[in-house]
Amino acid sequence: MNGIYKSALDRVTPIVRESESSPIRQMMKMMEERSNLLNLSAGEAAFDAPESLIESAVTAMRTGHNRYTSTNGIPEIRNAVASFLSSEMGASIDPEKNLLMTVGGMEAIFLAFRLLIEAGDEVLLPDPGWGILIPIAKRLGGVVRWYPLQKDPGWEIDAQAILDRINDATKLLVINSPSNPTGATLSREGFAAILQKARQHGVFVLSDEVYHNYVYDGQHVSALELDHLDHVIMVNSFSKTFAVTGWRLGYTVADPWVIKQMSVFKETISLCSFSIGQWALAEFLSQSRPYLDHVQKLCRDNMNLMVDGLNTIAGVTCPRPGGGFYIFADFSAVEPSAQNLFRRLLDAGVAVVPGDFFGSQGVGHARLMFATDRSLIETALGRIKAALST
């Protein structure tokens, strides 16, 4: 031995740059240092999961359903999801060929990107939009382009803006309706036109529909209703729908070849998805409509309370979202910097998400979650008003 050693770390090329770290992690650290904090920054509902679903999960654990499942998911949950999509969205899918259970919607999105994106492929993302998608695309060598959401008079997904940007260079288009963070939705006519042009140019469309139950203006429009499964990958999750984000259970619907590719790749990542949740939801989905109606009304009422309250604050403009459980308000007339706004409100005891995390159109904005207790929203509105009047 000559006493000279190689450093193992020196031989590793980092796959994550520090600059890609989510600002939400930094925010969480700052929030942990505050007491009596009202958290409107969460990306999850603060209300309870349905009691009967929890009881079904307990029963599943006590009756031995604690082991691995097949990678695609147990037949019972796939059949239940297919029936749920038929009743809720008018979709007709084959649970054997078109459906894959995933570790939350996040795994479904990653698998879709991993399958479709190679170096130099163009990905169309919304602005504002969920910021996590950008590093996923870039780490795979994708070239990110943005399509703007329409801001005035209220946030909407602008079909024409998407149509103008689809071309032969586009490999993947992501649509999130209702949108995180704006609550913007896409019309049926707009969706149909986009899917038709995408098909003509050989473009895959990833339709993120995790907020499908939270639509306040009209009805949810699903990509599955429009007969384009040959180039559509629909992603959904039980996390937002039933307030079980910790279960990490979602699903994707796609062409059989796509499902097969994603399933084989999933075997090397997670093997299978949360077994207990699969069994519990297989039993609960067919009886879930009363709960879904209850939480939708709760969120609609809370949304109206928050929008009306923020619009009484001088210099704040808060459009009424068409769906989701966030508002995306413009504070730029009071505080142009989204980061400074975050700190001012944090000092006042309210946590929000700075709007610039979601794209260039988020500068001067903030995302606030309203899927929580009504009294908490009322208290938060009082704190925000006091903080911005000083």
N, C-alpha and C positions, 0 to 999 in steps of 0.2 A: 504494500500500500504506500503510495507516495504522499498521502495526507491531503491531496487535492480532491475535493468533492464537487460534483455538479449540484446546483440547486434545482430541485424538482419544480419549484414555482417558476424559475427562469425559463423552463422549457414549455410553459403553458401560454397559449395565446388567449387572452380574455375574450369571452363571448358577450360580456356585458360591460359597457362603459359606465363609469360613475354618473355621467351626465344623463343616462337613461333611467336612473332611479326615480321611481314615482315620487313627486312632491307630496303625495298623500302620506308617505312614510315619514317625511320630515314634519308634516303637519301633525301626525299622530303623536310624535315625540313631544312637540310643543303643547299639544292638548293634554297629554298625561301630566304635565306640570301644573295644570290649572284645576282648581277645585270648583264645585258648583257650576260646572260647564254644561250648557245646553247644546247637544251635538246634533246639528242639522247637516253635517257633512257626510253622514254614513250613506253607503251605497246599498242599503238594505232597509226593509221595513222594520219599524220598532213595535208593531203590534204582534200578538201571539199567533202561533200556528194553530190550526184547528185541533181541538181537543181529541176528536175521534181519530184523526191522523196519528197523533202521538200515541194513542192507545193501540192503534194497529201496529205501530212500530214496536211498542213494548211486547205485544203478543208475538210478533215475528221473532224477537230476540229470545223469548221464553220457549218458543216452539222449534228452536234449532236452525233458524235461517241466518246463521252468523258466518257462513263460509263463502268461499268464492262462488261467483255465478259465471255463466258463459260470458264471453267478451261483449257480445251484442246485447246482453240483458236477458233476464228470464222471460219465457214466453208470455207469462201472465202480465207483466208490465208493458211489454210491447203491444199486446192485444188491447190493453186498457188505454194506452196512449193513442193507438189508431182509432179507437172508438171515441175518445175525447176530442181528437182533431176532427173527426167526422161531425160530431155534434156541435162543437164550438166554432169551427172554421169551414165546415162544408167540404173538408178535404177527404179524398179517397186514396189511402196508401196501403201497401202490403206490409204488414208488420214483420214478415220474414225477410223481405228484400230491401225495404226502403228505410229502415229504422235502426239506429244505433244509440244505446244508452251511453252517456258520457259522464265524466267527473265534472259536473257543473257545465254550464254553457261554455265556460272558458276552454275546457279541453276540446270541445267540438270546434270552436273557432280555431284553436291552434292546429288541430288535425287538418282542417280545411285549408288553412294557409300552407301548412307543410306539404300537403299533397299538390297544391296548385301553383305555388310561387317558386320560381327559380330566378337565378341572377338575371337582372335586367327586365323582368316582367313588371308591367305597370299595374298598380293597385289604386283604385279610386276610393277615397275615404271622405266622409262628411266633415265639414267645418262649420260650426262646432261639432265635435264628435268625441267618442270615448278614446282618450289618449293612449290607452294600452295597445291599441291596434298598430300604432306607428312603429314602435320598436319590433313588434312581431314581424311586420312586413320587411323592415330594413335588415333585420338579422338574417333573413332568408335571401337577401340580395335584391329585394323588390324595390321598385322606383315608385315612391308615393306621390300621387297627385290628389288635389282636393277639389270637391265641388261644394260651393257655399250653400248653406241653408238660407232661406228667405227670412229676413228679420222683421220687416214691417208689413202690415200692422202687428202681426204676431208671428212667432216662429213657425215655419212650415218647411217641409221637404219640397224643394223646387224641382219638379220633374224636368222642366226644360233645361235647367242648369246641368242636370245629369245627362240628358240626351245630347247636349252640345259637347260633352266631354268624352262620350263613348266613341272609340274608333278601333281600328284593327290592332293598335298597340296595347289596348286594354286587355288584361288577363282576368282581373277580378274586380267586381264592384261590390261594395258593402253598403247595404241599406239597413238602417236601424229605425224601425217604426213600431211604436212610439220611440222617440229618440231620448237617449241619455247624452247631453244634459237638458235639452230644451223642451222635451215633450212634443216636438214636432211630429206630425204624421204625414203619410203619403196617401193621396187619393187613389181610388180604384182605377180611374182613367189614366192617371199618371203612372201607376205601377204597371198597368198593362202595356203602355207605350214603351216604357223602359225595358221591360222583359222582351218585347218584340225586337227592339233594336239590338239588345244584348245578344239575342239568338242570332241575328243576322251577322254580327261581328264575331261570333264564337266566344262570347264573354260569359264567364260564370258569375252568378249573382248570389252573394251570401246575404240572406235575409235574417237579421237578428230580431227575433220577435219575443224577447223575454218579458217585455212589459205589455203583452197582448191584452191582459185582463183590465188594464188601466187606461181605457179610452173614454174620454168625456164628451167628445164632439163626434157624433155618428157612431159607426161600428168599426171594429178592427178589420183591416184588409190584410189578408195573409197571401204571401206568394204562392202558397199551396192551392189557393182557389183558382189560379189563373193558368193551370195546365202547362207549366214550363219545367217540369221536374228533370228534364234532360240536361238543364244547365243551371238549376237552382239548388242551393244548399240552405235549408232552413234550420236555424239554430234556436233552441228554446231551453228553458230551465224551469225547474220547480221552485228555485230559490226565491225569486221575487213573487211568484204566484201564490205560494203558500207559506211564506216567511220562514223558510228552512234553509237559509244560506249555508249554515254549517254542515248540512248533509252532503253538499257537493254532488248534486245529482241533476243532470240535464239530458238532453237528447238532440239528435240531428236527424233530419229527413232529407234523403237525396236519392239519386239514381243508384240502382243496385251495384254498378261497377264502383262508384264513388264510396258507397257504404262498405264494400269489400276492402277497398284500399285503406280506408280509415280504420276499419276493424283490425286488420292485420298489423297496422302500425301501432294501434292502441295496445295490442298485446305486449309490446316491448316497453310501454310507458307505465300503464296502470293495470293491465290485465283485465280488470273488470271494474264496474262501478258499485257504489254503496249498496250492499245486498239488502240490508234492513229497510232502507228507503224504497227500494224496488218493490219489496213485498207489501209494505204499508201503502204505497201509492197505488199499487195494482188493485187493492181493495177499496181505496178511498175515492179515486178519480170519478167514478160514475155517480157519486153522491156529493160532489164538491160544489155544485152550482150555488146553494144557499150561502156558503162561505164566500165564494167569489163575489156574489152580489153585495154581501155585507161589507167586505173590505173595499170594493170599488166605491160604494157610497161614502164610506168613511174618508177615503182619499179625495173624492170629489169635494166634499164639504170642507175638508182641511185645506185643499188647494184654493178654494174660493176665499176662505178666511185669510190665508197667507197673501194671496194676490191683492185683495182689497186692502189689507193692512199695510203692505209695502208701498202701495200706490198713494197712501196718505202721507208718506214721508217726502218732504221737499227734495227734488233732484233725483228721485228713484223712479225708474220706469220698469214695470213688471207686467209683461204680457201674460195672458191666460193660456196655459199649455193645453194642447189637444189631448194629451195622454201622459203616461208615465207617473212617477211620483216625485218629480223635482220641478222647481221653477228656476228659470235662468234669467235673473234680473239684472238690469243695467244700472250700475251705481256710478258711472263715469262722471256724471255732473257733480257728484259729491266727492268721489275719490277715484281719480283716473287709474291708479295702480291697483290691480287685483291683489297683489301681494300685500300692499299697505292696507287695503281694505280688510283682508284676512286678519292681519294683526290687530287692527282697530277693533274689529268685532270680537276677536278672541279675548282681548283685554276687557271687553264688556261682558264676557261670559257666554258668547255664542260662537260655535264653530261652523264654518261654511267651507266650500271648496272654491279656491280662486278660479275665475273663468278662463284664464290663459292656459290652464292645463288642458283645455278642450280644443284649443286652436286659436288662430289669429282673430277670429270674430268674438272670442271670449274676453279680450282685453277690456278691463273696466267692468266686467260682469262677475257674478258669483252664482254658484249652484246651491240651492237650499232644498233639503228633503222635507216633504210634508206628510209622509206615511208614518205618523207618530201620534202621540196623545195631543188632543186639542189644547189642553191647558198649557202644555209645553210651548206650542206655537204662539199662544197669546203672550206668555212671558217673554219669549224670544223677541217678538215684535216690539215689545216695550223696551227691551235692552238695545235693540238695533236703532230704534228711533232716538233713544237717549245718546247713544254713541255717536251718531251722525249729526247730532245737533250741537255738538261741542267743537 
